[in-house]
Amino acid sequence: MPSITLKDDSEFFNPLDIAESVIMDRDWVFDRTAESELIAEVSGACCKYNVWFAWQEDSRGLTLACSLDSKFPVKMRDRVYALLALVNEKLWLGHFDVSSEDHSVTFRHSLLLSDGASTNADHLRELIDLAISECDRFYPAFQSVIWGGKSPAEALEIAMFETIAEA
C-alpha cells in the first residue's frame, strides 16, 4: 500500500487528511465532524471503540484517542483511578485517562508536528493499531474492577496474563 506523506511546509497541511485515508482504506464508519476532528467506530476484540483524531493547528499537535465502551458508577472512581495508575506504568507509549464528564476510559497519545516534523499513513496505521491493541489488552482489567469486584492489582494480573498455546 502506498504511503501518503504531507509535508508541513504546505499551507494546506492537515494530518487528518492522512488519517481519513487510513480509515477509509479499512472501511470503518467515520465522520469528519470538522476540519480539525475525525471520529471513527472500530470493532475491537472485546467491544466497539470510538477512535478520535484532533488536529490543533496553532500548536501543531495531533491527538489520537480511543475510548472504551465502558462507563462506570462514580462509587468505583477510586478503584478505577488506582487501576489507571497501574496500567499506565505498563505502557511505553500513550496513556489511559478517565473523562470527568461521563466516566469513560480512554487511551490517548499526542504527536507534535512542528519544526519540519510530519507523519504518513504507515505511521498513523501503527498508532491506530497500537491504541486498539492497548484497549483490547486492558479492557478486561477495567471490566474486572468495575463489574467483577476485583482489586486493581488482581485485575491488572488478569490483563497481563499471556496464553502460550491454544487448547
C-alpha positions in Angstrom: 0.0 0.0 0.0 1.5 3.4 -0.9 2.5 5.7 1.9 0.9 9.1 1.9 3.0 11.9 3.4 2.1 15.5 3.8 4.9 17.9 4.5 4.1 20.7 7.0 5.7 23.4 4.8 2.4 23.4 2.8 -0.2 25.9 3.9 -2.7 23.0 3.4 -1.0 20.5 5.8 -3.6 18.7 7.9 -2.7 15.2 9.2 -6.4 14.4 9.4 -6.4 14.1 5.7 -3.9 11.2 6.1 -5.9 9.7 9.0 -9.1 9.9 6.9 -7.4 8.0 4.1 -6.2 5.3 6.5 -9.7 4.9 8.0 -11.3 4.8 4.5 -8.8 2.1 3.5 -10.1 0.0 6.4 -13.7 0.5 5.5 -14.5 1.9 9.0 -17.6 4.0 9.7 -16.3 7.6 10.3 -17.3 11.2 10.4 -15.2 14.2 9.7 -17.1 16.5 12.1 -14.9 19.5 11.4 -11.6 20.3 9.6 -9.9 19.6 12.9 -11.7 16.5 14.1 -12.3 13.0 12.9 -14.2 10.2 14.6 -14.4 6.5 13.6 -16.1 3.5 15.1 -13.9 0.4 15.3 -14.7 -3.2 16.4 -12.0 -4.5 18.8 -11.6 -7.9 20.3 -13.8 -7.0 23.3 -16.1 -4.2 22.3 -16.5 -1.3 19.9 -14.2 1.6 20.3 -14.5 5.2 19.2 -11.2 6.4 17.6 -10.9 10.1 17.6 -8.3 12.4 16.0 -8.0 16.0 16.7 -5.7 18.5 15.0 -4.7 21.7 16.8 -3.1 23.8 14.1 -1.9 26.5 16.4 0.3 24.2 18.4 0.8 21.7 15.5 -0.5 18.9 17.8 -2.3 15.7 16.7 -4.1 13.7 19.3 -5.3 10.2 18.9 -7.9 8.9 21.4 -9.5 5.5 21.6 -12.4 5.3 24.1 -13.6 2.0 25.6 -17.3 1.3 25.5 -17.3 1.2 29.3 -18.6 3.8 31.8 -18.6 3.2 35.5 -20.5 4.4 38.5 -19.0 7.3 40.5 -18.6 5.0 43.5 -16.0 3.0 41.5 -13.8 6.1 40.8 -11.1 5.4 43.4 -10.7 1.8 42.3 -10.6 2.8 38.6 -8.0 5.5 39.3 -5.9 3.0 41.2 -6.1 0.7 38.2 -5.2 3.6 35.8 -2.0 4.2 37.7 -1.0 0.5 37.5 -1.9 0.2 33.8 -0.1 3.4 32.8 3.1 2.1 34.4 2.9 -0.8 31.8 2.6 1.4 28.8 5.6 2.6 26.8 3.5 4.9 24.5 0.4 6.9 25.4 -1.7 6.7 28.5 -5.2 5.9 29.8 -7.4 8.5 31.5 -10.9 8.9 32.7 -13.4 11.6 31.5 -14.7 13.7 34.4 -17.9 14.3 32.4 -19.1 10.8 31.6 -16.6 8.5 33.4 -15.5 6.8 30.2 -12.0 5.3 30.0 -9.9 6.5 27.0 -6.4 5.7 25.6 -4.6 8.9 24.4 -1.4 9.7 22.5 -0.3 13.0 21.0 2.2 13.9 18.4 3.9 17.3 18.0 4.3 18.0 14.3 6.3 21.2 14.3 9.7 22.4 13.0 9.6 20.1 9.9 8.1 17.1 11.6 5.5 15.2 9.6 3.6 12.0 9.6 2.4 9.5 7.0 -0.2 6.8 6.5 2.1 4.0 7.8 2.8 5.9 11.0 -0.8 6.6 11.7 -1.8 3.0 10.9 0.7 1.9 13.5 -0.6 4.4 16.1 -4.2 3.3 15.5 -3.2 -0.4 15.8 -1.3 0.4 19.0 -4.3 2.2 20.5 -6.7 -0.6 19.7 -4.2 -3.2 20.9 -3.8 -1.5 24.3 -7.5 -1.1 24.7 -8.0 -4.8 23.9 -5.3 -5.7 26.3 -6.6 -3.7 29.3 -10.4 -3.7 28.7 -10.7 -7.0 30.7 -8.9 -5.3 33.7 -11.3 -2.3 33.7 -14.3 -4.7 33.4 -12.9 -6.8 36.3 -12.6 -3.8 38.6 -15.9 -2.1 37.6 -18.2 -5.1 37.3 -16.3 -8.1 38.6 -15.4 -6.9 42.1 -11.6 -7.5 41.6 -9.0 -5.3 43.2 -6.9 -3.2 40.8 -3.9 -5.5 41.3 -5.9 -8.6 40.6 -7.4 -7.0 37.5 -4.0 -6.0 36.2 -2.7 -9.5 36.7 -5.7 -10.8 34.6 -4.8 -8.4 31.8 -1.1 -9.1 31.9 -1.6 -12.9 31.8 -0.4 -14.2 28.4 -1.5 -17.5 26.9 1.3 -19.5 25.4 -0.7 -22.0 23.3 -4.2 -22.8 22.2 -6.2 -25.7 23.6 
